Amino acid sequence: MRVLLFTGKGGVGKTTVAAATATLAARRGLKTLVVSTDTAHSLADALGVSVDDRPVEIEPGLHLHQVDTQRSLERHWGELQDYARGLFAELGLDEITSEEITVLPGAEEVIALLELREQARSGHWDVIVVDCAPTAETLRLLALPEALDWHVSRLLPVGRRLMKIVSPFVRSVAHVSTPGEEVMSAGERFHRGLMEVRELLTGDCASVRLVLTPESVVLAEARRTLTSLNLYGYRVDAVIANRVFPSEGADEWRAQWVEAQGRLLAEAEESFAPLPVHVVPYLRGEPVGGDALAAVGESLYGDGDPFAKPSVEAPLTFDRHELTLALPGADKDDVDLARKGDELIVTAGPYRRILALPAALARRKISGAVLRDGRLRVRFVAGGRDD
């Protein structure tokens, strides 16, 4: 099974590109599911259909899944929602307010990822295409499973013991319920589910494709996104430049755009090398519906196989003496490194990742680190840890 995620700055056309890729996959005979983690839910509009919250076949081989957050919460994590509703009611909130407040901001994107895991586990699909939210939200979302794992692994065992001690006092003094065993177990399942999502999306058959338009601001954000995705361990296997003016028959006004876009496309090819930069021309009209989207997909990928297993190496690799992390586009002034126990803390610009070192490296000291050719190499030597 192949998993493709599409992200980019808001307004660059990532939904259209994702829908075109999914349509092309189905028309090449692959059983395809396209799903969105973007709360805007514009996929159905691009495909020219209306759907409910279950995967619906919109043309032969192509299924669309538009996640209903409320139903998914009730179906899979009802214990958590029931506890939250009860707690808010005990605090004096009315039933409707309690119902609304249990679906917290950001929950839709997280639930969409967990639904993606369920679909991947079903074994029904050859290709799953994910239309992600704009880049900032996507980066926060993709960083969530590992960040949550770091906290849960440390706090949950303590929390279980603490709950047994303080529950009687909380109920008698504060007159509110504390989470019981079923709620704690549901929280653990939620945590495991997110870790399985991360394992799926960082696996050998998953990759991210960056969508951009040839504009300076958009290109700058795409470079930072590439660095950040690699920091968190996600493969990027292609860049897609959308809305590129054709040079043929350009009048004076369009000729200026063609020239400016040409410079930026050359800069993009240099910045993202060796990744391919696919080009989607500026179309005469909005591509809506299967035929129009399939034409975009054919133009985008040509005779290539966009559904083959990605040839890009995993961003993070270890051996007995060295850790290597791909950070393309990163500047050494923006990269920081720290060691705390068995963990390595890597900061690239505004983003930070806490890496749990494998046992072979955790027992060793850092002897040096260098950022060269877009790769951070950290060398380790015997001699005890350098906490």
N, C-alpha and C positions, 0 to 999 in steps of 0.2 A: 504494500500500500504506500502511495506517495502522498505527502502532506505539503501543501504550498501555502505560505502566509504572505499577504500583500499589505504593505503599509507605506505611508508617506505623509507629507505635510497635508493638512486639510485643503481640499479643493484641487488637488493635482490629478484627480481622476482614477484613484486606486480602485474604487468600486467597479468602474467600467472595465478596467484591466483585469480584475479578479473574475468578473462575470464573463468576459471574453475568453479567458483561459479555461474556465470551467466548461463553457459551451464547446470550445474546441476539443477538450478532452472527451466529452460525451460523443461528439460527432466522429471522433477517431475510435469509437468502440469501447471506451473505458467507462465503467460504472462510476459516476461522479456525484459527489455531494458538495454543494457550496453553502457555506454558513458564514454569518457575520458576528463579530464581537463588538461592532460599532452600534451604539444605542440609536443612531439615526435610522438604522434599518432601511437603507436605500437600495439594497440588492433587489428586492422585489420590483421596485420602480425601474431599475435598469433592465431587468429581464422582462418587464411588461406583464407581470402576473400578480395575482393576489394569493396569499397562502395563509395557513394557520400555523400552530406551533409544532407540528409534526413534519418530518421530511415528506415533501410532496414532489411527485414527478411532473416536471413542467414541460419536458419534451423527452423523447426516448433516451434513456441512460442518464439524464440530468435531473438531479433532485435538489430542491432548495429547502433549507431548514432555517426558520426564523424563530429564535428561542423566546419562549414566554417565561420570563424570570419568575413570576409568581407561581406558576404551575410547577416549574422545575424545583423550586424551593420546597413546595408542599410534597412533591413526589419523592425527593431524595433526602431532604434535610428538614423534615417536618418537626423533628424533636427540637432542633435549634430554634425554629420559628415559633413553635408553641411556647417554649420557655420564655422567649423574648416578649411575646404577646402577654403572657401571664404576668411577667415582671412589670411591664409598663402599666398593666391594669392595676396591679397592687400599688403602683406609685400614683394612681389617680387619673391616668389617661383613659379617654373613652375608647370603645372598641375600634372605631374607624381609624382614629389617630394611631392606635397601637398597630393596626394592620399595615398602615402606610409606612410607619417608621421602621418596621422590621425589614423592609427592602431598602437597604442603605445605599447611598451614592457609591457607584462603582460596582455594585453587586451584579448588574446585568452582564458586564464584561466577564467577571469571574465565573458566573453561572454558565455563560456561553462556552468558556474554556472547558468546564466540567462536562457539559453536554457533548463537546467535541471528543472528549475522552471516551464517553459512552459509545459514540458512533464509531470511533476507531476500533474499539474492542469488539464491536458487533461482527467485524469481518465482511461486511456487505460491500465495501467500496474499494475501487482501484485507486481513486484519486479523491482527496478531500482538499478543497480550496477554501481558505479562510480570508475573508475581507475584514482586516483589522481596523481598529480605530486610528485616528491620526497619531503620529509618531510619539508624542509625549505620553499619551495615555497608553499606547502599546508598550512602551518601555517600562512604565510603572507596572503594567499588568504582567509582562513576561519576567520581571524581576521579583514579583510577589511570591511564587512558590518557594524559591530558595531562601528569601528573606523570612518567610513564615516558618520554614523548616528550622532555621537557625534559632528562632525564638521558641517555637513549640518544643523542640528537642530538649531545651533547657528548662522551660517553665512548666510544661505539662506534668511531669512527674512530681514536681514540688507542689503544683496546684492541686493535684489529686489528694495528696497528703494533707495539705492545708484545708481543703474543703471539708474533710472529715472532722477536723478539729474545730473549725469556726462555724460550721453550718448551724449547730444548735444555738449559738450566741446570736448569729445574724437573724435567725427566725424569731427568737424571743425578744431581741432588743430593737432591731430595725423593722421587724414585721414584714420582711420580704423573703421570697424563696431563693435558695441557692441552687445551682445546677446539680442535678442528680447524676447517677451513673449513666443513664441513657443519653443525657445531654453531653456529658464528657465523651462518651463513645462516639456520638454523632460528630463532635468536633474533631476527634481523631480520624474519623472516616473522611471528613472534609479535608483535613491536612494531607492524608494519604492520596486522596484524589488529585489534589493540586500537584503533589510530587510526581504522580503518574503522568499528569499533563506535561510537566517539565521533561520527564524522561522521553515522552513521545516527541515533543517539539525540538529536542536537542539530539534526537536519534539520527541514524544514518540515512533515513528516508524522508527527512523533513528539512525544509529550507525556507528562508525569507527572501522575498523580492522587493526591492525598494523602488517605489514609483515616484518620479519627479517630473517637473516641467523645467525647461532650460531657462531658468531665472537665477540670478545671483543668490538671493536669499534662500530659495528652495534648495539650491545645490549645496550651500553651506550647511543647512540643516541635515541634508542627506548624508554628508560626510560625517557629521557628528553621530548620526544614527547608526551608521556602519560601525564606527568605533564602539559605541555602546552595546550594540547587539553582540559583537564579538566578545566584549567584556563579560557579558552574561552567558556566553557559551552557545549562541545561536548562529548557525551557518547562514550566510547571505550568498546566494549563488548567481544572482543577476540583478541588473539595474535596468529600469524601463523609463525611457524619456518619452513623455506624452505631450501631445499638442505641438508637434514640431512643424513649422511652416514649410511647405514645399518650395523649392527654389525656382521651379519652372513657372514662367509667366508672371513673375512677381512685379507689381507696380512699385513706384518709388517708396511708398509707405511700408509695404510689406518687405521690400528689399532690405530696409534697415533692420527689420525683425529677423529676417533670414541671416543677415550678417552677424547680429548680436547672438542669436541662438547657435550659429555655427561655432563661434568662439567658445561659448559655454559648453557645447557638446564635446568639443575637443578637450576642454578642461575636465569634463566629467570622465571621459575615457582615460585620461591620464590619472585622475584621482582614484578611480575605482579599478584600474588594471590590477590583476588580469581578469577581473569579472567582465562578462560581456555586457554591453550597453545596447539594449534593443530599442528601436525607435517606432513610435506610433505617430503617423502624420496628423496634422490638424485636419479634421474631417469637415465636410460640407454641412453635415447635420449631426444631431445627437444620436449615437448608436443605441437604439432601444429595441429589444426583442432578439430572438435567437439568430436569425439570419444576419442581422447587422453586427451582432457581437461575434459571430463565427468569422465574419469577414475581417474584423479587427484582429482576432486571434491568428488567423492565417497570415495577415500582414505583419503582425508582431513577431512571430516565431519562424516564418518561412518554412523551409523543409526540415528544420531542426526538430529534435524531440524534447520538448519542454517538460516531459513527465519522466524522463530517465532519472535514475538515482543520482543525486548531486555528487560531482567530482571534487567539490571543495573539501579540504581537510577540516577536521574538527578544530575549533579555535583554541581549545585547551588540550595540551598533551603533557604527559609525565614520562620520565624515565628514572633510573636510580639516582641520578645526580643533578637533574635539571627539570624545571617547570618552564613550559613555553606557552605563552598566551598571545594570540594574534590581536593586535590593536591597530589596524590600518588607519592611517590619518592622524594618529595621536601624536602630540608634541611632547617631548620629554619634560617640558616645564609643567605640563598638565597631569603628568602621571606621578603617583606617589605610592610607596610601598611600605607596609608595616607588618611586623610579626607579633602575634599574640598566642602563646601556647602552640597548639597544633593547627593554628589558622594563619593564613596569609591574607592581609587586607590590601586590596588593589583599588586605587582611586584613579579614574580617568575623567578629567573635567568635573562635571557635577555628579557623576555616577560612581558608586562604590559597590564592590563585591567582596564578600567574605568567603574565602576558599578554605575548605577543610582539606588539609594536606593528607595524602596517603601515608600509611605508617612508615614506609621506607624513607620518605622525606621528612616526616614529622620528627624523627629522631636525630636529624642533622641540623647543622647551622648553615645560615645563608653566608656564602662566601663572596657574592657579588651579583649585580643585576645590571642589565643593559637593554636599552630600547633601540633596536636597529632594524631598518627595512620593515617597519610596521609590526615587529614582533618583540615582545618583552620576554627576555630570557633570564631566569633566576637560577643561579648555581648554588648547590648545596654541598657541604663537605662534612665528614664525620667529625664528632667532637662535642656532641650535646647540643641542646636547643638554645637559641638566642632569644629568650623571651623579652 
